[in-house]
Amino acid sequence: MKKTILDHALDWAGRILLTAILCFVLLPFIVVLIASFNESAILTFPPKGWSFRWYANAFEYRDFGEGLVNSLMIAAIGATIALIAGSGFAYVLNRYDFALKSLLNGVLMSPLIIPNFTIGLGLLILSAAASLPRSVWLVVAVHVIIVLPFVVRSVYVSLQNFERRYEQAAESLGAGPVHVLLTITLPLLLPGLVSGGLFAAILSFNEFTASLFVVNQRTQTLPVAMYNYVREYADPTLAAVSVIYVAVVAVMLLLVHKFFRLEKVLNVE
């Protein structure tokens, strides 16, 4: 069917609107990107001179390096624990019916509606009452609680779209439960597992409000280190750190897309 002039006009109007929305969303990052090359020690826009000195400062500042290591470690441990536990909870919720199923689902989803600072403050009070130190494991526990709902929902959606006939066919051919799990169930659930782990890692790495209550100088994460830096300095170093962070996340997403395809990972294929 041949398009009319109205169809072409609507098509171009949609493209222009989409471009305008993307430009509006990217505008803050573009401003930060330009400001990160400011030569002056005072953050101004537009810059009066250009320099890479703040990128060098971002790599040389000790707290940023230690915070990055802590964030990567906490995100890796927290995402792994959340992925294992969340996958188990999702499997139970999908495959079994029991009396407290709705209550369990509500408890698992509750971090989505409870403010993160409330979770952090609650864990801080609980750890103080139990005389537990503010160690890295307390930070990991806070992050696992926060990211767990995203893993549960991601894996649960994959289980909802799962064809159980493949498992039944393998069982009818004599495959045991463990063999079916390793060769049929887990490979078919891989997109949901990858998306759940990806969301958990990114959210854990970005987490600030809850972490602020439970970290100390030794266990502070990169977002907390950035917050502490901006309280003392007003130079463009944070702009440089933000640009580096966005670039690294973009590269990670491109790699995930290359090897797993994001539309499949995010269950939107």
N, C-alpha and C positions, 0 to 999 in steps of 0.2 A: 504493500500500500504506500502510495506516494505521500510524502509529508507536505502539509500545507504551509503557507507563510506563517500562520499562527503557531504551528508546531515548531518551526525553526526559531521563531521569536521566543517561545517558552523554553526551548532547549538552550539558547544563548543566555536567556535571563537566569536560568538555573545555574549555568556555568559561572556567570558573573557573580551571582549570590554566593556560590560555594567558594570562589576565589576570595571574595570580600571577607567571608567568615574565617577562612584560613589565615588571611593576612591579619585580621583582628586578633586571632588566637596567638599568632607568632610575634605580634608587635612587641609585647613585653620582653621576649627573649632577644629580639633584634636590638632593643634599647640596651639591655644588659650586655650583649655582645659588643656593641660599639663602646659602651662605657668601660668595659674591661681593658681597653687599650689606651685608657686615659693616662697621659704623662704626669698629670698633677697628682699629689698625694690626697687631694680632696676630691671626692666623687662628684663630678659635674657632667652635664650633658647639654650640648654636644661637647666632645673633648676639644681642648685648645691645642693639644699636641698628642703624639702617638708614641706608645712604648709597650714593650713586652715585660716590663719589670715586675708587674703584679702577678703574672703567670709564674715567674721565677720565685717570687715570694710565696705563692701558694704551695709550690713544691718544697720550699725550704722551711716553711713554718712547721715546727715539730708537732704541735697538737693536731694539725690536719693529717699528718702522716700516721700518727698513732690512732686518731679517730677513724681513719680509713681502714686500717688493719682491723680495729675492733668491729667496725660496721660490717666488713666482709665476713669476719669470723662469726659474728652473731647472726647475720643474715643466713649464712650457710648452715649453721647448726639449727637455728630456729626453723628455717624452711624445710630442712630434712625431717625434723621431729614433727612439724605440722603436716607434712606430706604423708608420713607413715600413719600418724594418728588420724588425720582427716580422711585418708583413704579407707581406713578401717571403719570409722564411724559412718562414712557414706555407704559402704558395702552393707553394714548392718541395717541402716535405715532403708536401703533399697530392697534388700533380699528377705527381710524378716518382719513379721508383725508381732508386736508385744504391747503390753498394757501402757508402758510409759514412753512409747515411741514419740508422741507429740511433745511431751515434756523434754525429752532428750534433744529433739530437734530445736526446740525453743531455747534451751540452754546453750547449745552450740552456736546458734545464730545471734545470741544476745550481745556479743561484742560489736555487732553492727549498729546497735542503737545506744549502747552505753558509751559516753564520751571517753576518749583514750586517756585523758588526764585522770578520770575517775578510776580507771583500771590501774594506772601507774600509782596513784595515791593509795588505793586499796592494797596493792601488793606491798607497798612500802610500809604501811601500818601493820600488815600481817607479818611481814618479815621481822619488823622491830619487836612485835609481841612474841614471836617465836625465837628471838635472839639470833636471827640468821644474818650473816654479813651481806653487805651490798656488793656481792660478787658478780662476775659475768653471767653466772647461771640464773641469777635473779632477773637480769636484763633479758636473757633468752626466754625465761618463763613468761615475762610480760609480752614479748614479741610473738610467742607461740599463741597466746590467748587472742591477740589482736588479729593475726593472719589466719587462724584456724577456720573461721567461717568461709573464707574464700576458697580454701582447698576443698572443704566439704561440699560446697555447692558445685564447684567445677567437676569433681569426680562423680558427684551424684547425677549431674546432667549426662555425663558420659555413660553411666550405668543405665539411665533411663532410655537411652538410645541404643543400648547394647542388645545384640541378637543372641539370646541364650541358646538358640538352636545349635550354634557352633560348639558350645560346651556339652550339650546333650549328645551331639554327634561324636565328639571325642570320647565321652564316657561310654557310649554304646560300642565303641571300638576297643574298649578295655583300658583306656587311660585312667590313671589314678587321680585323686583330687589335686595333689601337688603338681603333677605333670600338666593337668588341665589349666591350673592357675598360672604356671610359668610359660606355657606355650600358646595358650588361647586367650585367657582373661586379661593378663597384664599387657600383652602386645596390642590388643584391641582397645584397651583403656589408656594407651600411651598419650594420645592428645590431651585427654583430661588431666592426666598426671603431670604432663609437662606444663600445661597452662596453670594448674594449681600451684606447682612449684615455682613457676615464673612470677605469678602474682605474689606469692608469699615472700619470695626473695626481694622483689622490688619494694613491696610495702614495708618489709622489715628494715631494709636499708634506708628508707625515707623516714621511718618513724622518729618523731621528735617529742611530742607532748607527753607521752607516757614515759619515755626514756629519761626525760629531764628529772623525774622524781627518783629514779632507781640507780642512776649511774653515779660514779664518783670520778675523781681526776684520773684514776688508772683505767677505768672501764668506759669513759665517755665515748660516744659514737661521733661520727663525722657531723651530723646535723647539730648535735649539742656543742661540738667544738666550734662550728660556724656561728652559733648563737653567742657563745662566750666571746668570740673574736669581735663580733659586731658591737658588743657592749663596750669594748675598749678602743676600737679603731674605726675610722670612717673612710678608709682608703678603698680603692677599687679591687682589693684582693678577693673579696667575696664574689664580686662579679666574675672574676677570672675562674674561681672555683666552680661557680654555677655553670659557666660555659663548658668547663672540662667535664663536669658531671653529666650535663645534657648530651655531650658528644659521646661519652662512654656508654650511656644508656642506649643511645641511638645505634651505636655499633653492636651492642649486645642484641638488640631487637632485630637488626639486620641479619646477624648470625643465626638467631633462632628461626627467622623467616627462611633463610637459605637452607637450613638442614631439616626443619620440621614444617615449614609453611604456616604463617601466623593464622590464616583463616581456618586451617585445620586444628591448630592448637587451641584457638579460642572458640571452637565449635560454631563457627559462622560460615562454614564452607557450604 
